[in-house]
Amino acid sequence: MNGVDDMDGGMGGMNDGPGRLGAFLQARRSRLRPDDIGLKTYGERRRVPGLRREELALLAGVSASYYTRLEQGQSHNASPEILDALARALGLDESERRHVHDLAASGARGHKGLRRPPEEHLSDATRHLLDALTDVPAVVLGRRTDVLGWNALGHALFAAHLPAQGPDHAPRRPNMATLVFLDPDTRALYADWETKARTVVANLREVAGRHPDDARLASLIGELTMRSAEFSAMWADHQVRPCDATPHTMDHPLIGAVTLTQQALRTADDQTVVVAHTAPGSASRAALTLLADLLADRADLLADRNAPVRPKS
């Protein structure tokens, strides 16, 4: 890979073909079937999957020629009302509707090239929050899913095979998206790996819509596209979803199967605190308690080993 400038176009980049908005609209249009909207086809043979451009334009109340220019990246002045009409016609949810507006705003501004943003760091407030979360696994992710910090339980649950001090050194920080797709130990943690992977990709799509000029993000997406065929296929699917609350079943090497919800809390500085919680009284809650006990026992053992040796009287 020759650096972030290579990520300007191509299937791995954040600028997809004729336009990011057009690529998104085309992908979503191809998934809608005439039956989904009550359109009668009378058995006709259709040359394209999904709706035709003129059919979607009719649903949205815009001219077919205007919609065609929009999808081909030849028009960058769509009003909020038109974008909302297209979102309704495509059956988009609120996150996807916001994504359409983000892509349109980016296209209206024009592509001014990628820029390398400064390194992300934990704010004092977020660090204090992480320190206070002692009874549940917690990880703080930057907007590009770099691991900015974790508590002891978070490290033990998500990445016990990695050095605990990894997030403290910016050049060597783990990246959660990279771990999910390229690290065998992380992949093996998830019984429902595909669900986890699609959640990661959909979140990156949402972030890319809000930060189209982020060179570090473009480089990450380009690297994952080049190194993982699964990521490439999921990225081309144009799913959009911000981090929220997602249940997962994990197969942990120390505590076995555990079912938990990974709850994402967005901070004011665009970072995400991911907290893993379990149902009260469940076997999974007991498993996390066991993990905490194992960590406490290990800490006690290390403290005993490091204690100064007192001379015999």
Disulfide bonds with the S-S distance in Angstrom:
none
